[in-house]
């Protein structure tokens, strides 16, 4: 093992040793609360992204609606309590209570037609 490689590995380790000695000195002087608060802050910074990811998946699972367009039966995904336009037929839709429905202006009566087979009576 050469002296040059020893110096190189010691220079990498010296930064960590300096940090460790600084934290130990703060604890010895009576500033342990500062060290503890720093460690708690670092722990929160490491845990916050994981907690945010789990919360976002839970929220998305509750609010994402996958349904068919009531006009053209095109499969859509949208967020609950929003409005959108069907990319297939262009119909304005609203998402309420996990279902897609047509968005009609106030005062409009929306009816659904039912096809009835004609029968001939003789």
Kinemage of the C-alpha trace (Angstrom):
@kinemage 1
@onewidth
@group {chain A} dominant
@subgroup {mainchain}
@vectorlist {calphas} color= white
{ca unk a 1} P 0.000 0.000 0.000
{ca unk a 2} L 1.520 3.270 -1.075
{ca unk a 3} L 1.578 6.505 0.833
{ca unk a 4} L -0.351 8.272 -1.933
{ca unk a 5} L -3.347 5.910 -1.703
{ca unk a 6} L -3.309 6.242 2.094
{ca unk a 7} L -3.474 10.050 1.803
{ca unk a 8} L -6.306 9.788 -0.698
{ca unk a 9} L -8.417 7.547 1.552
{ca unk a 10} L -7.630 9.665 4.629
{ca unk a 11} L -8.766 12.841 2.838
{ca unk a 12} L -12.143 11.250 2.134
{ca unk a 13} L -12.465 10.156 5.749
{ca unk a 14} L -11.351 13.482 7.219
{ca unk a 15} L -14.628 15.235 6.310
{ca unk a 16} L -16.661 12.659 8.224
{ca unk a 17} L -14.243 12.741 11.167
{ca unk a 18} L -14.514 16.527 11.336
{ca unk a 19} L -18.303 16.358 11.376
{ca unk a 20} L -18.269 13.654 14.070
{ca unk a 21} L -15.846 15.643 16.247
{ca unk a 22} L -17.937 18.802 15.841
{ca unk a 23} L -21.128 17.008 16.933
{ca unk a 24} L -19.306 15.351 19.844
{ca unk a 25} L -17.926 18.735 20.948
{ca unk a 26} L -21.404 20.311 20.889
{ca unk a 27} L -22.718 17.445 23.011
{ca unk a 28} L -19.855 17.754 25.485
{ca unk a 29} L -20.312 21.508 25.883
{ca unk a 30} L -23.967 21.066 26.822
{ca unk a 31} L -25.587 21.733 23.497
{ca unk a 32} L -26.986 18.246 23.151
{ca unk a 33} L -30.387 19.748 22.403
{ca unk a 34} L -28.889 21.272 19.257
{ca unk a 35} L -27.547 17.907 18.145
{ca unk a 36} L -30.869 16.208 18.923
{ca unk a 37} L -32.872 18.819 17.028
{ca unk a 38} L -30.518 18.458 14.046
{ca unk a 39} L -30.961 14.684 14.062
{ca unk a 40} L -34.743 15.020 14.338
{ca unk a 41} L -34.758 17.470 11.427
{ca unk a 42} L -32.678 15.098 9.305
{ca unk a 43} L -35.027 12.225 10.179
{ca unk a 44} L -38.049 14.290 9.143
{ca unk a 45} L -36.369 15.232 5.879
{ca unk a 46} L -35.793 11.567 5.141
{ca unk a 47} L -39.310 10.452 6.147
{ca unk a 48} L -41.314 13.297 4.562
{ca unk a 49} L -41.058 12.061 0.939
{ca unk a 50} L -42.165 8.551 1.915
{ca unk a 51} L -45.129 9.872 3.913
{ca unk a 52} L -46.082 12.252 1.087
{ca unk a 53} L -45.945 9.404 -1.449
{ca unk a 54} L -48.210 7.158 0.654
{ca unk a 55} L -50.660 10.044 1.268
{ca unk a 56} L -50.757 10.934 -2.458
{ca unk a 57} L -51.508 7.324 -3.446
{ca unk a 58} L -54.311 7.175 -0.852
{ca unk a 59} L -55.764 10.493 -2.078
{ca unk a 60} L -55.525 9.434 -5.745
{ca unk a 61} L -57.200 6.099 -5.012
{ca unk a 62} L -60.134 7.930 -3.399
{ca unk a 63} L -60.521 10.620 -6.084
{ca unk a 64} L -59.627 8.977 -9.401
{ca unk a 65} L -62.687 7.808 -11.332
{ca unk a 66} L -62.499 5.475 -14.315
{ca unk a 67} L -65.747 5.279 -16.222
{ca unk a 68} L -67.249 5.358 -19.699
{ca unk a 69} L -68.539 8.461 -21.454
{ca unk a 70} L -72.358 8.352 -21.267
{ca unk a 71} L -72.595 9.482 -24.913
{ca unk a 72} L -70.003 7.424 -26.816
{ca unk a 73} L -68.851 4.816 -24.214
{ca unk a 74} L -65.213 5.945 -24.436
{ca unk a 75} L -63.212 4.835 -21.358
{ca unk a 76} L -62.053 7.882 -19.359
{ca unk a 77} L -60.142 8.573 -16.171
{ca unk a 78} L -60.795 11.807 -14.275
{ca unk a 79} L -60.690 13.277 -10.786
{ca unk a 80} L -63.862 13.383 -8.708
{ca unk a 81} L -65.799 16.711 -8.635
{ca unk a 82} L -64.239 18.013 -11.876
{ca unk a 83} L -65.415 18.844 -15.382
{ca unk a 84} L -63.862 17.608 -18.601
{ca unk a 85} L -64.465 17.159 -22.289
{ca unk a 86} L -64.596 13.696 -23.831
{ca unk a 87} L -61.670 13.328 -26.243
{ca unk a 88} L -63.702 11.038 -28.487
{ca unk a 89} L -67.033 12.857 -28.977
{ca unk a 90} L -66.302 16.302 -27.475
{ca unk a 91} L -69.204 16.161 -24.988
{ca unk a 92} L -68.813 18.216 -21.800
{ca unk a 93} L -68.895 15.905 -18.782
{ca unk a 94} L -68.876 16.289 -15.020
{ca unk a 95} L -67.630 13.770 -12.499
{ca unk a 96} L -69.788 13.386 -9.406
{ca unk a 97} L -69.870 10.590 -6.841
{ca unk a 98} L -67.667 8.336 -8.937
{ca unk a 99} L -69.740 8.589 -12.138
{ca unk a 100} L -69.548 10.569 -15.359
{ca unk a 101} L -72.621 12.499 -16.495
{ca unk a 102} L -73.357 15.071 -19.174
{ca unk a 103} L -72.849 18.701 -18.205
{ca unk a 104} L -76.014 20.577 -19.132
{ca unk a 105} L -76.616 24.317 -18.750
{ca unk a 106} L -79.089 25.401 -16.037
{ca unk a 107} L -82.707 25.138 -17.191
{ca unk a 108} L -81.990 22.309 -19.634
{ca unk a 109} L -83.947 19.116 -19.184
{ca unk a 110} L -81.774 16.134 -20.011
{ca unk a 111} L -83.708 13.042 -21.002
{ca unk a 112} L -82.594 9.609 -22.069
{ca unk a 113} L -84.355 8.052 -25.011
{ca unk a 114} L -85.267 4.390 -24.872
{ca unk a 115} L -85.598 2.501 -28.105
{ca unk a 116} L -88.782 0.482 -28.265
{ca unk a 117} L -89.259 -2.144 -30.907
{ca unk a 118} L -92.307 -1.495 -33.064
{ca unk a 119} L -94.927 -4.190 -33.001
{ca unk a 120} L -97.630 -4.536 -35.577
{ca unk a 121} L -101.059 -5.478 -34.393
{ca unk a 122} L -103.524 -6.875 -36.896
